[in-house]
Amino acid sequence: MNNRRDIINVSIVFLVALLYVIFVNERIGTIIFIFILFGITIYLHFLLNRRFNEDKESSLGVILKRLDKSQRENEETYKRFLSLSKTLGSGVFMIDDEGKISFSNKDIENFFNKDFNNLDYNEIVYIKPLYKFVNKAYLTEQTQREQISYDDKVYDLTATPIFEQDMFSGSLILVHDITLLKTAEKFQKRFTADVSHELRTPLSAIKGFSEILNRDNLEKKDRKEFVTLIQQEADRMEIILKDLTTISKLDRLDYDLEYSNHNIKDVITESVTLLKAKMEEKELTFSGDVEDCTLTIDKVKMSQVIINIIKNAINYTDVGYIRVDGFKERDFYKILISDSGIGIPENKQDLIFKRFYRIDKARSRDTGGSGLGLSISKNVVLKHGGEISVESEINEGSVFMIKLPLKK
Ligand code: ADP
């Protein structure tokens, strides 16, 4: 715009001088005209030079600005990628087209006890399964997915190739720790197998007895006996299914116990009263000393725990006594259920809290147990923020202790 105005101005001056020379036609005029012409040439030269420099500066400025912007954008993207890789909860690393690890996050270092940054991927050869996977991803330049085991952990690996203008420029490798998932899967499988095994036993018994019942030559007395046996097995199945329902409810993450305030002495006394007849039947003496205390508990579930442990005490004691004590100790209320029964070997004292674990399968069957009672009890006590444990000596007896927090 400015350029054009300058050129018009200069042209007007030049035209006036030219007219002057043509119409006045004298020597001085011609000399003046030549000077003007000379001046105009120099002026135009400087003018154009200045404009050119200005243009050059401004376009250089634009380029620099653009460069600066794209650098800032790159830094921003990198920062975002870094923070994403930190909060991802999974490992991520990148290898470039020359096989160098150009980026690796903290999780990778935690998983494999090594900072992978700036290493050549051949340097992780000692992490055999990971190296094999990376090598395959790098050589094939293709997406890969695999699960590997390393150092007692299971990892899920995904490699995604990166291409720049159709040229392979590296691979992005994601590493998820799926150990917990795998353990849960294994646990679930074993549990399902255990459940079907536990149900199969009474079911086959029922099938066998009913086949015998079908025989024509069976005496009335025997017939009655088999019907009773079938009823017993059906009852056992019912107990197992009931306990399984309780377990599956307690296992649900969103399952909440129904807490309210209760005097624990009343809860214990009610539970003992329910089992008094059973103790008398086996001629076991009962004693106990239970302190009053208001606790925030799920009364139904806690009663089930106390009943279950006293029931066990009765079932596994042939002579002697059952004792129940309850008292406050520091921040806890302790319930002790003691018996003079068969006792539990030291190496089995942790195992009895596991699902379906019984020391003497036949004895547990005779008492109608599902093998799930203590595992349910432990689950309920833990949910109350408490602890459950046992001290026992073979042929001397056992003491089960439930510790419940005074404040919830
Ligand atoms: P069960 O239905 O078999 O009683 P539990 O989970 O209640 O299942 O108990 C698991 C196992 O722990 C029992 O089978 C038994 O071997 C052992 N056990 C539990 N309580 C006692 C006890 N008071 N004395 C001896 N053994 C016990």
Residues whose N, C-alpha, C, O or C-beta is under 5 A from the ligand:
A	BS01	ADP	N312 A313 Y316 G341 G343 I344 I352 Y357 R358 I359 D360 S364 G369 S370 G371 L372 G373 L374 S375 S398
